[in-house]
């Protein structure tokens, strides 16, 4: 329980502390090249995430980061737990926004940081709004930003990987950018499996070679989603065979 309280207090306090930096980042957005501004904007979220993961006492191991290409990409990751985003923010150098449920937009300060990071908010109960949000995501990619998508749409909490929804794959296809499959395992051991307690965990992040077969092609997005899912599943199965 002490770790949970520490994480909550740190998150709340740091958000308030970051308000001056947030104001500077809002002014910075749109005044520089994306390749220059995104790394600056992401320094604060990255530092927040690193400290948050340190508070959990967890160890994060990343393999394959060198496979992420330059320029905009869609990072497709399985969704195991609430700590997936802090893990990816703290451990991957490439700046990115991410797709989030629209309810998060009601959280003060946090939602403002997400907007300046070029995150996309989706209302899953409003199809026209969801389609508009995906179009916005495609435009962000075309401008040079990268986006993380959790195509399961909900946390697996350490269980089997769920069905991959195709919206994020359409986004990558419309923007003609590579897809980078990412397997994340162990984040549910931090919180979801512990009955409202935060505990140290060993977290493994495996990054695959980018998929480009959909670029300038008519490849079916359902096939693309299944191909990506199988790559992510294979990482998890290979790890279990080794251990």
C-alpha distance (Angstrom), angle and dihedral (degrees) to the residues before:
residue distance angle dihedral
X1 . . .
X2 3.82 . .
X3 3.82 91.6 .
X4 3.81 91.1 49.7
X5 3.80 91.6 51.9
X6 3.81 91.0 46.1
X7 3.82 91.4 51.4
X8 3.81 92.1 47.6
X9 3.81 94.2 47.8
X10 3.79 92.2 45.5
X11 3.81 92.9 48.8
X12 3.80 93.0 48.6
X13 3.79 95.1 43.1
X14 3.78 95.2 45.0
X15 3.79 92.3 50.8
X16 3.80 90.3 56.3
X17 3.81 91.3 43.3
X18 3.83 90.2 51.5
X19 3.83 96.0 57.7
X20 3.84 94.8 99.3
X21 3.82 90.2 49.3
X22 3.81 89.8 47.6
X23 3.80 90.5 55.6
X24 3.81 90.4 51.0
X25 3.79 92.0 49.0
X26 3.81 91.9 51.1
X27 3.80 89.1 55.9
X28 3.80 91.3 46.1
X29 3.82 96.0 52.0
X30 3.79 110.8 99.9
X31 3.81 95.7 12.1
X32 3.81 97.2 89.1
X33 3.77 139.8 36.5
X34 3.81 112.0 -75.8
X35 3.81 90.1 -119.3
X36 3.81 88.5 58.3
X37 3.81 102.4 37.6
X38 3.83 101.1 42.7
X39 3.84 95.5 61.9
X40 3.82 90.0 49.8
X41 3.81 93.3 47.6
X42 3.80 91.6 48.6
X43 3.82 96.3 53.2
X44 3.81 93.4 87.1
X45 3.85 96.8 45.3
X46 3.81 89.1 45.5
X47 3.81 92.7 51.8
X48 3.80 91.0 46.2
X49 3.79 90.5 51.5
X50 3.81 94.5 47.4
X51 3.80 92.1 52.7
X52 3.81 91.4 44.4
X53 3.80 91.7 54.6
X54 3.81 90.8 45.8
X55 3.80 88.8 54.8
X56 3.80 89.8 55.7
X57 3.80 89.6 54.5
X58 3.80 90.0 -130.4
X59 3.79 129.1 149.6
X60 3.81 117.7 -136.7
X61 3.80 121.8 -162.4
X62 3.81 119.6 -170.8
X63 3.80 125.3 -166.2
X64 3.80 127.7 -176.0
X65 3.79 100.4 20.7
X66 3.80 89.2 137.3
X67 3.83 87.8 65.8
X68 3.81 93.0 68.6
X69 3.82 105.8 103.8
X70 3.79 126.6 -134.1
X71 3.79 117.1 -96.4
X72 3.81 130.3 30.8
X73 3.80 119.2 -20.3
X74 3.79 139.2 166.9
X75 3.79 109.2 -123.3
X76 3.81 108.5 -153.3
X77 3.80 113.7 -160.7
X78 3.78 136.1 171.2
X79 3.81 112.7 -115.2
X80 3.79 112.7 -127.3
X81 3.80 104.8 154.2
X82 3.80 151.4 -17.7
X83 3.79 91.6 -82.9
X84 3.83 94.7 60.5
X85 3.82 93.3 97.7
X86 3.85 96.1 47.2
X87 3.81 89.0 48.1
X88 3.81 93.5 51.5
X89 3.81 94.1 42.0
X90 3.79 92.3 50.2
X91 3.79 97.9 43.2
X92 3.83 106.8 36.2
X93 3.80 118.0 72.3
X94 3.80 95.6 -157.6
X95 3.83 110.8 93.2
X96 3.78 115.5 -123.9
X97 3.77 145.1 167.2
X98 3.76 121.5 -143.8
X99 3.77 142.1 -147.1
X100 3.80 113.3 -103.3
X101 3.78 137.3 176.7
X102 3.80 112.2 -94.2
X103 3.81 93.0 -118.7
X104 3.81 89.2 76.2
X105 3.80 88.5 64.8
X106 3.82 87.6 76.3
X107 3.82 92.5 63.6
X108 3.82 108.5 98.2
X109 3.82 120.2 -126.6
X110 3.82 92.2 0.0
X111 3.82 91.6 67.4
X112 3.82 90.0 47.3
X113 3.79 90.4 54.4
X114 3.79 89.7 48.6
X115 3.80 90.8 52.3
X116 3.80 93.0 51.0
X117 3.83 88.2 47.8
X118 3.84 87.8 55.9
X119 3.78 96.5 -113.6
X120 3.81 119.4 165.7
X121 3.81 122.3 -131.4
X122 3.80 117.3 -149.7
X123 3.79 129.2 -167.0
X124 3.79 102.8 -150.7
X125 3.79 90.7 -166.9
X126 3.80 93.5 55.7
X127 3.79 111.3 63.3
X128 3.85 97.1 -171.8
X129 3.80 90.3 49.8
X130 3.81 91.4 47.1
X131 3.82 91.2 51.6
X132 3.82 90.3 48.8
X133 3.80 90.3 50.5
X134 3.81 91.9 51.8
X135 3.79 89.5 50.8
X136 3.79 88.5 52.3
X137 3.80 88.5 51.0
X138 3.80 91.1 52.7
X139 3.80 90.0 51.3
X140 3.80 90.8 51.3
X141 3.80 89.6 52.3
X142 3.79 91.4 49.5
X143 3.81 88.5 53.4
X144 3.81 89.9 55.8
X145 3.82 104.5 -96.2
X146 3.81 122.8 129.6
X147 3.80 126.0 -135.5
X148 3.82 135.3 -157.6
X149 3.80 115.9 -144.0
X150 3.80 128.9 -170.7
X151 3.82 99.8 -158.0
X152 3.81 94.6 -170.6
X153 3.80 87.2 71.5
X154 3.81 92.6 -146.8
X155 3.79 139.2 48.5
X156 3.79 118.5 -85.7
X157 3.84 89.9 -156.9
X158 3.77 89.4 -144.0
X159 3.80 95.6 -47.7
X160 3.81 127.9 115.5
X161 3.80 117.2 -48.1
X162 3.79 109.5 -96.2
X163 3.79 132.5 -136.1
X164 3.81 114.7 -59.5
X165 3.80 113.1 -126.1
X166 3.80 111.9 -139.4
X167 3.82 100.7 -136.1
X168 3.78 94.7 94.1
X169 3.79 91.6 48.5
X170 3.80 90.9 53.0
X171 3.78 86.8 52.1
X172 3.82 91.6 55.2
X173 3.79 91.5 45.3
X174 3.80 94.0 48.8
X175 3.80 91.2 50.2
X176 3.83 94.0 41.9
X177 3.81 93.9 -131.5
X178 3.82 130.5 139.4
X179 3.79 122.3 -94.9
X180 3.81 116.4 -133.7
X181 3.85 113.5 -160.8
X182 3.81 114.2 -145.4
X183 3.79 126.6 -170.4
X184 3.79 116.2 -157.2
X185 3.79 122.1 -174.4
X186 3.78 132.0 173.9
X187 3.80 103.8 33.9
X188 3.80 92.0 108.5
X189 3.81 87.1 59.4
X190 3.81 87.8 64.7
X191 3.81 96.9 59.2
X192 3.80 121.7 -21.8
X193 3.80 96.4 65.3
X194 3.80 95.5 44.5
X195 3.81 106.7 69.0
X196 3.81 98.7 -111.5
X197 3.80 93.7 -36.1
X198 3.80 126.3 118.3
X199 3.80 113.2 -137.2
X200 3.82 134.6 175.0
X201 3.79 114.4 -94.5
X202 3.79 140.7 178.1
X203 3.81 107.4 -116.8
X204 3.79 123.7 -166.8
X205 3.81 122.9 -161.0
X206 3.81 116.3 -171.1
X207 3.81 119.2 -172.0
X208 3.79 119.2 -160.3
X209 3.78 134.1 -152.7
X210 3.82 110.0 -80.4
X211 3.80 120.2 -96.4
X212 3.82 113.8 -130.6
X213 3.81 102.9 160.8
X214 3.82 91.4 106.0
X215 3.81 95.6 56.1
X216 3.80 111.3 111.0
X217 3.79 90.6 -10.3
X218 3.80 140.2 103.1
X219 3.80 94.5 -119.6
X220 3.79 111.9 155.6
X221 3.81 111.5 -108.7
X222 3.81 91.8 -140.9
X223 3.80 89.9 58.9
X224 3.78 89.4 45.5
X225 3.80 91.2 52.1
X226 3.81 92.3 48.8
X227 3.82 92.2 47.1
X228 3.80 90.5 52.6
X229 3.79 92.9 46.0
X230 3.80 92.1 52.3
X231 3.80 91.3 51.5
X232 3.81 90.3 53.1
X233 3.81 92.4 46.0
X234 3.82 90.9 49.7
X235 3.82 91.1 57.8
X236 3.79 91.0 54.3
X237 3.80 93.8 45.8
X238 3.80 92.7 47.5
X239 3.79 90.9 51.4
X240 3.80 91.9 52.0
X241 3.81 91.6 48.5
X242 3.82 90.5 52.5
X243 3.81 93.2 47.5
